Each structure stands twice: as structure tokens, then as C-alpha cells.
């Protein structure tokens, strides 16, 4: 087949349940020379929304050409910290954030995707 030797151009978001919550990660950024992204410890009810967030972070990271660690602006006044860890690049609250991380995750989701609010 003619397309068998072409590199995949898609980035996928995959997830798994872990004892401390959901883990989501990207697959496909590494073939572009970028680090794979991940988020861990998500409450299950944030899983689908955070798959969208990771997709947006991957898109912005690829467009910026920046490497982690860095703060990345996703929208006006919506920033995430990309921090290198042993399993890739973790998506975390921005520097100076105070409070429960799951409150930040829920707030970020609603700010980026207002239709997700109850």
C-alpha cells in the first residue's frame, strides 16, 4: 500500500485508571521531536474534559516549538505549567497557584470550555 511508510501525523490521548485516579497521556508528539504530555490523579468525572485540555496543550506546544519546562498560555488568563518528570511532561497549575489541584483542574476546564459547566 502506498501509505504504509508515511509517519503518523495524529496525536492521540489515551487513559488508564490508576489507584490514585485517572492518568491521561498523549501518544504521537515524540515523532515530532516534542515530549509526550501527561496528567495523573484525575477524578473520573474530569476525564473526558481533560482529554480535550491535553489535546489543546499538545496543539499549543507544537505550534510554539517550545520545550518544557515552560508556562504555556492556553487562553487569556489561562496558563498551565509544563514540568519534566520521569514519565514525560506533566501538565500542572501555573507557578504561584495556591489551593487544591482538583479545584484548579475543574476551573480550568470550565474556563476553556464553558459548555462543560453544569
N, C-alpha and C positions, 0 to 999 in steps of 0.2 A: 504494500500500500504506500501511496505517496507521502502521507503524513506521519509515518511511523518514526522517522528520525527527527522530527521537529520537537523542540523543547516545549514543555507545558507552559502556558502563559497564565494559568489561573492560580489564584491563591485561595486555598480552602481553609475554613475554620472547622476544627474538629474538637470534640469534647469527650470528657470521661468523668464519671463520678468517682470521687475520692473520699476518704473518711472525713476530711475537713471541708467538703463541698465540691462543687464542680471545678474542673480545670478545662479551660479553653486554650487552644493554641492554633497558630497558623501553620500551614504547610504550603510552600511554594515561594516564599521570599528569598530563601537561601540560593535558589538558582539565579536570582538577580543580584547576588552579592550582598544581600541585606540579611540582618538577623531575623530569626523567627520570633514572633511575639507570643506571650502567654499571660494568662491571668489565672490565679488559683484562689481557692477558698470562696468561690461564689455561692451565694444561696441559690437553690434551684430555680426560684421564681425570677432571677435576673439572667438566667442562661441565654434565652433567645435574644433578649435585648443586648446583652454584652457580646454576642456573636456579631451583631451589627456594629457595635463600638469597635471591636477588633478589626473588622473589615475597613472601617473608616480610618483607624490608626494606621493600618497597613497601607492604605491608599495615600495618606498624607506623608508617611515615612518614605514611600517610594518616590513621591513627587518632590520631596525636599532633598533627597540624596544625603540626608544627614545620618550619622551613626549614633548609636546610644553610647553613653548616657546623654540625654538631652531632654529638655522640656519641649513638647510639641503642642501647638495651638490647634484645636480641632474646630473651634468656632469662637466668636467673640466672647471673651472671658471664660472660655472652657479650655483648660490646659491639662495635659497628663505628663507624668514623668516616665521616661523610658530608662530603666535601670538594668544593667547587665547583671545576670546571675548565672549560676552553674548550668541552667537549663535553657538559656536563651536570653530574651529581653522581657522583663516583667513590666506590665503597664500598671503604674501606681499613681496615687494622688500627687499633685504638684508639691514642690518644696514649700514648706510653711503651713501645709494643711494640718489642722487640728480637729480631732473628732473621730468617731467610728468610721472605719474604711467602708463598711457596707452602706452607711448613710451617704457617703460621697459617691459610691457606685450608683446608687439609686438616683441621686440628684443629677449626676452627670448624664445618665440615661434619659431622664425626663427633659433635661435642658437640650440635649442633642436631638431627641425625637419626642416632641411634645405630645404626639398622638399616643405615646405609651403611658401617659399619666391616667390615673383612674378617673 
